[in-house]
Amino acid sequence: MKHKVHRLDVKSDNMQEKLQLFLNDLRGEVVAVIPNVKPTFQLMGATAKINYLLIVEKVA
């Protein structure tokens, strides 16, 4: 059993569309979707931003 890890660069305004298109093109089974959450500080206070997603795929 082999696994592949894919990196998908996303922004908050196009994350859902890009993830949906990417997942529909995969041939194997999706094991996990892991977001890279980066803390950011703005005038209103602390918040978080997602830069990219790691998708783990199980390949037959």
SEFIZA-3560 file (N, C-alpha, C; in Angstrom, 3 decimals):
REM SEFIZA-3560
<numar><xx>0.848</xx><yy>-1.169</yy><zz>0.000</zz><atom>N</atom></numar>
<numar><xx>0.000</xx><yy>0.000</yy><zz>0.000</zz><atom>CA</atom></numar>
<numar><xx>0.901</xx><yy>1.242</yy><zz>0.000</zz><atom>C</atom></numar>
<numar><xx>0.703</xx><yy>2.113</yy><zz>-0.960</zz><atom>N</atom></numar>
<numar><xx>1.501</xx><yy>3.325</yy><zz>-1.064</zz><atom>CA</atom></numar>
<numar><xx>0.615</xx><yy>4.544</yy><zz>-0.864</zz><atom>C</atom></numar>
<numar><xx>1.263</xx><yy>5.618</yy><zz>-0.411</zz><atom>N</atom></numar>
<numar><xx>0.559</xx><yy>6.882</yy><zz>-0.210</zz><atom>CA</atom></numar>
<numar><xx>1.282</xx><yy>7.988</yy><zz>-0.954</zz><atom>C</atom></numar>
<numar><xx>0.530</xx><yy>8.942</yy><zz>-1.456</zz><atom>N</atom></numar>
<numar><xx>1.076</xx><yy>10.145</yy><zz>-2.069</zz><atom>CA</atom></numar>
<numar><xx>0.574</xx><yy>11.343</yy><zz>-1.283</zz><atom>C</atom></numar>
<numar><xx>1.427</xx><yy>12.354</yy><zz>-1.136</zz><atom>N</atom></numar>
<numar><xx>1.031</xx><yy>13.588</yy><zz>-0.474</zz><atom>CA</atom></numar>
<numar><xx>1.099</xx><yy>14.703</yy><zz>-1.501</zz><atom>C</atom></numar>
<numar><xx>-0.029</xx><yy>15.378</yy><zz>-1.702</zz><atom>N</atom></numar>
<numar><xx>-0.130</xx><yy>16.474</yy><zz>-2.664</zz><atom>CA</atom></numar>
<numar><xx>-0.247</xx><yy>17.788</yy><zz>-1.905</zz><atom>C</atom></numar>
<numar><xx>0.335</xx><yy>18.844</yy><zz>-2.469</zz><atom>N</atom></numar>
<numar><xx>0.215</xx><yy>20.184</yy><zz>-1.889</zz><atom>CA</atom></numar>
<numar><xx>-0.658</xx><yy>21.016</yy><zz>-2.833</zz><atom>C</atom></numar>
<numar><xx>-1.682</xx><yy>21.656</yy><zz>-2.275</zz><atom>N</atom></numar>
<numar><xx>-2.597</xx><yy>22.490</yy><zz>-3.048</zz><atom>CA</atom></numar>
<numar><xx>-2.584</xx><yy>23.893</yy><zz>-2.460</zz><atom>C</atom></numar>
<numar><xx>-2.007</xx><yy>24.845</yy><zz>-3.206</zz><atom>N</atom></numar>
<numar><xx>-1.978</xx><yy>26.245</yy><zz>-2.760</zz><atom>CA</atom></numar>
<numar><xx>-3.360</xx><yy>26.852</yy><zz>-2.938</zz><atom>C</atom></numar>
<numar><xx>-3.879</xx><yy>27.470</yy><zz>-1.885</zz><atom>N</atom></numar>
<numar><xx>-5.231</xx><yy>28.028</yy><zz>-1.911</zz><atom>CA</atom></numar>
<numar><xx>-5.244</xx><yy>29.406</yy><zz>-1.264</zz><atom>C</atom></numar>
<numar><xx>-6.299</xx><yy>30.137</yy><zz>-1.561</zz><atom>N</atom></numar>
<numar><xx>-6.611</xx><yy>31.397</yy><zz>-0.887</zz><atom>CA</atom></numar>
<numar><xx>-8.017</xx><yy>31.255</yy><zz>-0.325</zz><atom>C</atom></numar>
<numar><xx>-8.391</xx><yy>32.134</yy><zz>0.571</zz><atom>N</atom></numar>
<numar><xx>-9.695</xx><yy>31.989</yy><zz>1.224</zz><atom>CA</atom></numar>
<numar><xx>-10.864</xx><yy>32.149</yy><zz>0.256</zz><atom>C</atom></numar>
<numar><xx>-10.673</xx><yy>32.884</yy><zz>-0.830</zz><atom>N</atom></numar>
<numar><xx>-11.791</xx><yy>33.114</yy><zz>-1.749</zz><atom>CA</atom></numar>
<numar><xx>-11.965</xx><yy>31.992</yy><zz>-2.774</zz><atom>C</atom></numar>
<numar><xx>-10.952</xx><yy>31.133</yy><zz>-2.998</zz><atom>N</atom></numar>
<numar><xx>-11.092</xx><yy>30.082</yy><zz>-4.001</zz><atom>CA</atom></numar>
<numar><xx>-10.823</xx><yy>28.687</yy><zz>-3.449</zz><atom>C</atom></numar>
<numar><xx>-10.773</xx><yy>28.534</yy><zz>-2.135</zz><atom>N</atom></numar>
<numar><xx>-10.393</xx><yy>27.273</yy><zz>-1.514</zz><atom>CA</atom></numar>
<numar><xx>-11.358</xx><yy>26.136</yy><zz>-1.851</zz><atom>C</atom></numar>
<numar><xx>-12.637</xx><yy>26.376</yy><zz>-1.737</zz><atom>N</atom></numar>
<numar><xx>-13.621</xx><yy>25.321</yy><zz>-1.961</zz><atom>CA</atom></numar>
<numar><xx>-13.613</xx><yy>24.845</yy><zz>-3.407</zz><atom>C</atom></numar>
<numar><xx>-13.560</xx><yy>25.751</yy><zz>-4.356</zz><atom>N</atom></numar>
<numar><xx>-13.562</xx><yy>25.378</yy><zz>-5.770</zz><atom>CA</atom></numar>
<numar><xx>-12.314</xx><yy>24.590</yy><zz>-6.142</zz><atom>C</atom></numar>
<numar><xx>-11.133</xx><yy>25.063</yy><zz>-5.699</zz><atom>N</atom></numar>
<numar><xx>-9.890</xx><yy>24.379</yy><zz>-6.024</zz><atom>CA</atom></numar>
<numar><xx>-9.833</xx><yy>22.990</yy><zz>-5.403</zz><atom>C</atom></numar>
<numar><xx>-10.294</xx><yy>22.861</yy><zz>-4.162</zz><atom>N</atom></numar>
<numar><xx>-10.286</xx><yy>21.564</yy><zz>-3.493</zz><atom>CA</atom></numar>
<numar><xx>-11.243</xx><yy>20.592</yy><zz>-4.177</zz><atom>C</atom></numar>
<numar><xx>-12.411</xx><yy>21.054</yy><zz>-4.548</zz><atom>N</atom></numar>
<numar><xx>-13.384</xx><yy>20.204</yy><zz>-5.218</zz><atom>CA</atom></numar>
<numar><xx>-12.849</xx><yy>19.704</yy><zz>-6.555</zz><atom>C</atom></numar>
<numar><xx>-12.262</xx><yy>20.585</yy><zz>-7.356</zz><atom>N</atom></numar>
<numar><xx>-11.694</xx><yy>20.174</yy><zz>-8.640</zz><atom>CA</atom></numar>
<numar><xx>-10.545</xx><yy>19.190</yy><zz>-8.452</zz><atom>C</atom></numar>
<numar><xx>-9.692</xx><yy>19.441</yy><zz>-7.471</zz><atom>N</atom></numar>
<numar><xx>-8.559</xx><yy>18.564</yy><zz>-7.226</zz><atom>CA</atom></numar>
<numar><xx>-9.009</xx><yy>17.176</yy><zz>-6.776</zz><atom>C</atom></numar>
<numar><xx>-9.958</xx><yy>17.120</yy><zz>-5.840</zz><atom>N</atom></numar>
<numar><xx>-10.422</xx><yy>15.826</yy><zz>-5.322</zz><atom>CA</atom></numar>
<numar><xx>-11.135</xx><yy>15.008</yy><zz>-6.392</zz><atom>C</atom></numar>
<numar><xx>-11.869</xx><yy>15.663</yy><zz>-7.282</zz><atom>N</atom></numar>
<numar><xx>-12.567</xx><yy>14.941</yy><zz>-8.338</zz><atom>CA</atom></numar>
<numar><xx>-11.615</xx><yy>14.347</yy><zz>-9.361</zz><atom>C</atom></numar>
<numar><xx>-10.390</xx><yy>14.870</yy><zz>-9.480</zz><atom>N</atom></numar>
<numar><xx>-9.418</xx><yy>14.353</yy><zz>-10.431</zz><atom>CA</atom></numar>
<numar><xx>-8.535</xx><yy>13.247</yy><zz>-9.866</zz><atom>C</atom></numar>
<numar><xx>-8.589</xx><yy>13.004</yy><zz>-8.557</zz><atom>N</atom></numar>
<numar><xx>-7.759</xx><yy>11.965</yy><zz>-7.952</zz><atom>CA</atom></numar>
<numar><xx>-8.276</xx><yy>10.582</yy><zz>-8.321</zz><atom>C</atom></numar>
<numar><xx>-7.350</xx><yy>9.639</yy><zz>-8.459</zz><atom>N</atom></numar>
<numar><xx>-7.719</xx><yy>8.260</yy><zz>-8.792</zz><atom>CA</atom></numar>
<numar><xx>-7.802</xx><yy>7.381</yy><zz>-7.544</zz><atom>C</atom></numar>
<numar><xx>-7.010</xx><yy>7.694</yy><zz>-6.527</zz><atom>N</atom></numar>
<numar><xx>-6.976</xx><yy>6.881</yy><zz>-5.314</zz><atom>CA</atom></numar>
<numar><xx>-7.979</xx><yy>7.352</yy><zz>-4.279</zz><atom>C</atom></numar>
<numar><xx>-7.832</xx><yy>6.781</yy><zz>-3.088</zz><atom>N</atom></numar>
<numar><xx>-8.719</xx><yy>7.114</yy><zz>-1.972</zz><atom>CA</atom></numar>
<numar><xx>-8.083</xx><yy>8.215</yy><zz>-1.119</zz><atom>C</atom></numar>
<numar><xx>-8.868</xx><yy>9.210</yy><zz>-0.754</zz><atom>N</atom></numar>
<numar><xx>-8.372</xx><yy>10.301</yy><zz>0.079</zz><atom>CA</atom></numar>
<numar><xx>-8.353</xx><yy>9.838</yy><zz>1.530</zz><atom>C</atom></numar>
<numar><xx>-7.172</xx><yy>9.939</yy><zz>2.151</zz><atom>N</atom></numar>
<numar><xx>-7.013</xx><yy>9.525</yy><zz>3.538</zz><atom>CA</atom></numar>
<numar><xx>-7.207</xx><yy>10.714</yy><zz>4.468</zz><atom>C</atom></numar>
<numar><xx>-6.617</xx><yy>11.884</yy><zz>4.095</zz><atom>N</atom></numar>
<numar><xx>-6.705</xx><yy>13.059</yy><zz>4.959</zz><atom>CA</atom></numar>
<numar><xx>-6.502</xx><yy>14.329</yy><zz>4.150</zz><atom>C</atom></numar>
<numar><xx>-7.106</xx><yy>15.410</yy><zz>4.643</zz><atom>N</atom></numar>
<numar><xx>-6.868</xx><yy>16.753</yy><zz>4.123</zz><atom>CA</atom></numar>
<numar><xx>-6.394</xx><yy>17.586</yy><zz>5.307</zz><atom>C</atom></numar>
<numar><xx>-5.151</xx><yy>18.069</yy><zz>5.210</zz><atom>N</atom></numar>
<numar><xx>-4.520</xx><yy>18.762</yy><zz>6.340</zz><atom>CA</atom></numar>
<numar><xx>-4.237</xx><yy>20.206</yy><zz>5.947</zz><atom>C</atom></numar>
<numar><xx>-4.851</xx><yy>21.179</yy><zz>6.606</zz><atom>N</atom></numar>
<numar><xx>-4.573</xx><yy>22.583</yy><zz>6.300</zz><atom>CA</atom></numar>
<numar><xx>-3.311</xx><yy>23.073</yy><zz>7.003</zz><atom>C</atom></numar>
<numar><xx>-2.578</xx><yy>23.956</yy><zz>6.357</zz><atom>N</atom></numar>
<numar><xx>-1.447</xx><yy>24.637</yy><zz>6.992</zz><atom>CA</atom></numar>
<numar><xx>-1.981</xx><yy>25.967</yy><zz>7.508</zz><atom>C</atom></numar>
<numar><xx>-2.181</xx><yy>26.058</yy><zz>8.800</zz><atom>N</atom></numar>
<numar><xx>-2.761</xx><yy>27.242</yy><zz>9.425</zz><atom>CA</atom></numar>
<numar><xx>-1.631</xx><yy>28.122</yy><zz>9.945</zz><atom>C</atom></numar>
<numar><xx>-1.595</xx><yy>29.365</yy><zz>9.469</zz><atom>N</atom></numar>
<numar><xx>-0.545</xx><yy>30.313</yy><zz>9.854</zz><atom>CA</atom></numar>
<numar><xx>-1.188</xx><yy>31.455</yy><zz>10.636</zz><atom>C</atom></numar>
<numar><xx>-0.763</xx><yy>31.670</yy><zz>11.872</zz><atom>N</atom></numar>
<numar><xx>-1.324</xx><yy>32.793</yy><zz>12.636</zz><atom>CA</atom></numar>
<numar><xx>-0.854</xx><yy>34.132</yy><zz>12.073</zz><atom>C</atom></numar>
<numar><xx>-1.762</xx><yy>35.081</yy><zz>12.008</zz><atom>N</atom></numar>
<numar><xx>-1.420</xx><yy>36.426</yy><zz>11.550</zz><atom>CA</atom></numar>
<numar><xx>-1.975</xx><yy>37.440</yy><zz>12.546</zz><atom>C</atom></numar>
<numar><xx>-1.356</xx><yy>38.591</yy><zz>12.576</zz><atom>N</atom></numar>
<numar><xx>-1.791</xx><yy>39.654</yy><zz>13.476</zz><atom>CA</atom></numar>
<numar><xx>-2.190</xx><yy>40.867</yy><zz>12.647</zz><atom>C</atom></numar>
<numar><xx>-3.407</xx><yy>41.361</yy><zz>12.883</zz><atom>N</atom></numar>
<numar><xx>-3.916</xx><yy>42.522</yy><zz>12.179</zz><atom>CA</atom></numar>
<numar><xx>-4.329</xx><yy>43.573</yy><zz>13.199</zz><atom>C</atom></numar>
<numar><xx>-4.822</xx><yy>44.700</yy><zz>12.729</zz><atom>N</atom></numar>
<numar><xx>-5.220</xx><yy>45.777</yy><zz>13.628</zz><atom>CA</atom></numar>
<numar><xx>-6.310</xx><yy>45.359</yy><zz>14.605</zz><atom>C</atom></numar>
<numar><xx>-7.200</xx><yy>44.489</yy><zz>14.154</zz><atom>N</atom></numar>
<numar><xx>-8.312</xx><yy>44.048</yy><zz>15.000</zz><atom>CA</atom></numar>
<numar><xx>-7.894</xx><yy>42.970</yy><zz>15.998</zz><atom>C</atom></numar>
<numar><xx>-6.720</xx><yy>42.389</yy><zz>15.826</zz><atom>N</atom></numar>
<numar><xx>-6.263</xx><yy>41.334</yy><zz>16.731</zz><atom>CA</atom></numar>
<numar><xx>-5.699</xx><yy>40.160</yy><zz>15.958</zz><atom>C</atom></numar>
<numar><xx>-5.533</xx><yy>39.078</yy><zz>16.655</zz><atom>N</atom></numar>
<numar><xx>-4.951</xx><yy>37.881</yy><zz>16.058</zz><atom>CA</atom></numar>
<numar><xx>-6.004</xx><yy>37.105</yy><zz>15.271</zz><atom>C</atom></numar>
<numar><xx>-5.579</xx><yy>36.511</yy><zz>14.179</zz><atom>N</atom></numar>
<numar><xx>-6.445</xx><yy>35.671</yy><zz>13.354</zz><atom>CA</atom></numar>
<numar><xx>-5.567</xx><yy>34.603</yy><zz>12.711</zz><atom>C</atom></numar>
<numar><xx>-6.135</xx><yy>33.765</yy><zz>11.895</zz><atom>N</atom></numar>
<numar><xx>-5.378</xx><yy>32.703</yy><zz>11.241</zz><atom>CA</atom></numar>
<numar><xx>-5.680</xx><yy>32.709</yy><zz>9.746</zz><atom>C</atom></numar>
<numar><xx>-4.726</xx><yy>32.192</yy><zz>8.975</zz><atom>N</atom></numar>
<numar><xx>-4.855</xx><yy>32.165</yy><zz>7.524</zz><atom>CA</atom></numar>
<numar><xx>-4.372</xx><yy>30.803</yy><zz>7.031</zz><atom>C</atom></numar>
<numar><xx>-5.050</xx><yy>30.233</yy><zz>6.037</zz><atom>N</atom></numar>
<numar><xx>-4.643</xx><yy>28.957</yy><zz>5.458</zz><atom>CA</atom></numar>
<numar><xx>-3.918</xx><yy>29.241</yy><zz>4.149</zz><atom>C</atom></numar>
<numar><xx>-2.651</xx><yy>28.830</yy><zz>4.068</zz><atom>N</atom></numar>
<numar><xx>-1.842</xx><yy>29.051</yy><zz>2.874</zz><atom>CA</atom></numar>
<numar><xx>-1.986</xx><yy>27.921</yy><zz>1.862</zz><atom>C</atom></numar>
<numar><xx>-1.968</xx><yy>26.700</yy><zz>2.357</zz><atom>N</atom></numar>
<numar><xx>-2.057</xx><yy>25.544</yy><zz>1.468</zz><atom>CA</atom></numar>
<numar><xx>-2.662</xx><yy>24.363</yy><zz>2.214</zz><atom>C</atom></numar>
<numar><xx>-3.079</xx><yy>23.369</yy><zz>1.430</zz><atom>N</atom></numar>
<numar><xx>-3.635</xx><yy>22.132</yy><zz>1.968</zz><atom>CA</atom></numar>
<numar><xx>-2.733</xx><yy>20.979</yy><zz>1.558</zz><atom>C</atom></numar>
<numar><xx>-2.541</xx><yy>20.031</yy><zz>2.465</zz><atom>N</atom></numar>
<numar><xx>-1.873</xx><yy>18.781</yy><zz>2.129</zz><atom>CA</atom></numar>
<numar><xx>-2.944</xx><yy>17.706</yy><zz>2.020</zz><atom>C</atom></numar>
<numar><xx>-2.956</xx><yy>17.007</yy><zz>0.892</zz><atom>N</atom></numar>
<numar><xx>-3.941</xx><yy>15.953</yy><zz>0.669</zz><atom>CA</atom></numar>
<numar><xx>-3.189</xx><yy>14.620</yy><zz>0.600</zz><atom>C</atom></numar>
<numar><xx>-3.553</xx><yy>13.693</yy><zz>1.473</zz><atom>N</atom></numar>
<numar><xx>-2.928</xx><yy>12.371</yy><zz>1.512</zz><atom>CA</atom></numar>
<numar><xx>-3.831</xx><yy>11.420</yy><zz>0.740</zz><atom>C</atom></numar>
<numar><xx>-3.232</xx><yy>10.762</yy><zz>-0.271</zz><atom>N</atom></numar>
<numar><xx>-3.980</xx><yy>9.861</yy><zz>-1.147</zz><atom>CA</atom></numar>
<numar><xx>-3.404</xx><yy>8.453</yy><zz>-1.036</zz><atom>C</atom></numar>
<numar><xx>-4.279</xx><yy>7.467</yy><zz>-0.865</zz><atom>N</atom></numar>
<numar><xx>-3.846</xx><yy>6.061</yy><zz>-0.844</zz><atom>CA</atom></numar>
<numar><xx>-3.934</xx><yy>5.518</yy><zz>-2.263</zz><atom>C</atom></numar>
<numar><xx>-2.793</xx><yy>5.025</yy><zz>-2.773</zz><atom>N</atom></numar>
<numar><xx>-2.706</xx><yy>4.546</yy><zz>-4.136</zz><atom>CA</atom></numar>
<numar><xx>-2.635</xx><yy>3.028</yy><zz>-4.112</zz><atom>C</atom></numar>
<numar><xx>-3.417</xx><yy>2.390</yy><zz>-4.962</zz><atom>N</atom></numar>
<numar><xx>-3.445</xx><yy>0.916</yy><zz>-5.008</zz><atom>CA</atom></numar>
<numar><xx>-2.184</xx><yy>0.355</yy><zz>-5.624</zz><atom>C</atom></numar>
//
